[in-house]
């Protein structure tokens, strides 16, 4: 959704309230984090060829848990003041790319589905939250699995 500029341009310097909800788009999000919705409230005004915005942003972000990879939805809230250039003859501006960059730069990329998330089995990848008593049969092969194992294996060889 774009922000209509007509009232800002017609009444330069006058502040107008902004209450807008932007729905997610795929062209700006990265592969791991997806911004599904951004609620923007605040005010803005136009001066010369610039739109000045002072907004409170509340964004819903979907991303995988850093331990078990289950999808987690979080809300990031921040207050931002920024400017948008108004091109001649343009009736609306697309705020999505700029606002998503602001939200993602303030967002912690390392979320957990729950504070005591057990993660995945390092051998077979089983979700230990679903199967907390999981015991993986570790084949005792001669190949090293960690750097410490590799160092020990190389010194023994």
C-alpha positions as CSV (number, residue, x, y, z in Angstrom):
1,X,0.0,0.0,0.0
2,X,1.3,3.4,-0.9
3,X,0.9,6.7,1.0
4,X,-1.1,9.3,-0.9
5,X,0.7,12.6,-1.1
6,X,-2.0,15.0,-2.3
7,X,-2.9,16.5,1.1
8,X,0.7,16.8,2.1
9,X,1.6,18.6,-1.1
10,X,-1.5,20.8,-1.2
11,X,-0.8,22.0,2.4
12,X,3.0,22.2,2.6
13,X,4.3,22.5,6.1
14,X,1.1,21.4,7.8
15,X,1.2,18.2,9.8
16,X,-1.2,15.4,9.1
17,X,-1.9,12.2,11.0
18,X,-0.8,9.0,9.5
19,X,-2.5,5.7,10.4
20,X,-1.6,3.0,7.8
21,X,-1.1,-0.7,7.7
22,X,1.4,-2.1,5.1
23,X,1.1,-5.8,4.2
24,X,4.1,-7.9,3.5
25,X,5.8,-8.3,0.1
26,X,8.4,-10.8,-1.0
27,X,10.6,-8.5,-3.0
28,X,12.3,-6.8,0.0
29,X,12.5,-9.6,2.6
30,X,15.5,-11.8,3.0
31,X,15.4,-15.6,2.9
32,X,15.2,-16.2,6.7
33,X,13.1,-13.3,8.0
34,X,9.7,-12.2,6.6
35,X,8.0,-9.0,7.6
36,X,4.3,-9.9,7.3
37,X,2.7,-6.6,8.4
38,X,3.7,-3.1,9.6
39,X,1.4,-0.8,11.4
40,X,2.4,2.9,11.2
41,X,1.0,5.7,13.3
42,X,2.2,9.2,13.7
43,X,2.4,12.3,11.6
44,X,4.0,13.8,8.6
45,X,4.4,17.0,6.6
46,X,5.8,18.0,3.2
47,X,8.3,20.8,2.7
48,X,9.7,21.6,-0.8
49,X,10.2,18.1,-2.3
50,X,10.6,16.1,0.9
51,X,8.1,14.3,3.0
52,X,9.1,14.3,6.7
53,X,7.6,11.4,8.8
54,X,7.6,10.8,12.5
55,X,6.2,7.4,13.0
56,X,5.6,4.6,15.5
57,X,6.2,1.3,13.8
58,X,4.8,-2.1,14.9
59,X,6.0,-4.9,12.7
60,X,5.2,-8.6,12.7
61,X,8.2,-10.7,11.7
62,X,8.2,-14.4,11.0
63,X,11.6,-16.2,11.2
64,X,13.0,-19.6,12.3
65,X,14.1,-20.3,15.9
66,X,17.9,-20.2,16.0
67,X,18.0,-23.6,17.8
68,X,15.2,-25.8,16.4
69,X,14.2,-23.9,13.2
70,X,10.5,-23.8,14.1
71,X,8.8,-20.7,12.8
72,X,8.5,-17.9,15.3
73,X,6.4,-14.7,15.0
74,X,7.6,-11.7,16.9
75,X,6.6,-8.1,17.0
76,X,9.2,-5.3,16.7
77,X,8.1,-1.8,17.8
78,X,10.2,1.3,17.3
79,X,9.8,5.1,16.9
80,X,11.5,6.5,13.8
81,X,11.8,9.9,12.1
82,X,12.9,9.8,8.5
83,X,12.5,11.6,5.2
84,X,11.3,10.5,1.8
85,X,12.0,12.4,-1.4
86,X,8.9,13.4,-3.4
87,X,9.5,13.0,-7.1
88,X,7.8,15.5,-9.4
89,X,4.4,14.3,-10.6
90,X,4.2,11.4,-8.2
91,X,0.9,11.0,-6.4
92,X,1.9,8.3,-3.9
93,X,5.1,6.9,-2.3
94,X,5.8,3.3,-1.5
95,X,7.2,3.3,2.1
96,X,7.6,-0.5,2.3
97,X,11.3,-0.8,1.3
98,X,12.5,2.0,3.6
99,X,10.3,0.9,6.6
100,X,11.3,-2.8,6.3
101,X,15.0,-1.8,6.3
102,X,14.4,0.2,9.5
103,X,12.6,-2.6,11.2
104,X,15.0,-5.3,10.3
105,X,18.0,-3.2,11.3
106,X,16.5,-2.9,14.8
107,X,15.4,-6.5,15.0
108,X,17.3,-9.2,16.8
109,X,17.9,-12.0,14.2
110,X,18.6,-14.7,16.9
111,X,15.1,-15.4,18.3
112,X,14.1,-18.5,20.2
113,X,10.7,-20.3,20.1
114,X,10.9,-20.5,23.9
115,X,13.6,-19.7,26.4
116,X,14.4,-23.4,27.1
117,X,14.4,-24.6,23.5
118,X,16.4,-27.8,23.2
119,X,17.3,-27.4,19.6
120,X,18.1,-30.2,17.2
121,X,20.0,-33.4,17.7
122,X,23.5,-32.7,16.3
123,X,23.8,-36.2,14.8
124,X,20.4,-36.8,13.1
125,X,18.6,-33.5,13.3
126,X,15.6,-34.7,15.4
127,X,13.7,-31.9,17.1
128,X,14.6,-32.4,20.8
129,X,11.6,-30.3,21.9
130,X,9.2,-32.9,20.4
131,X,11.3,-35.9,21.5
132,X,13.2,-34.8,24.7
133,X,14.2,-38.4,25.5
134,X,15.8,-38.9,22.1
135,X,19.0,-40.9,22.1
136,X,20.8,-41.1,18.8
137,X,22.9,-44.1,18.0
138,X,26.2,-42.5,17.2
139,X,28.1,-44.8,14.8
140,X,31.6,-45.1,16.1
141,X,33.3,-44.4,12.8
142,X,36.8,-43.2,12.4
143,X,35.8,-39.8,10.8
144,X,36.1,-36.8,13.0
145,X,32.9,-34.8,13.8
146,X,34.3,-31.7,15.4
147,X,37.5,-29.6,15.1
148,X,38.7,-31.1,18.3
149,X,38.1,-34.6,17.0
150,X,39.8,-33.7,13.7
151,X,42.9,-32.4,15.6
152,X,43.1,-35.5,17.7
153,X,42.6,-37.7,14.6
154,X,45.3,-35.9,12.7
155,X,47.8,-36.2,15.6
156,X,47.0,-39.9,16.0
157,X,47.5,-40.6,12.2
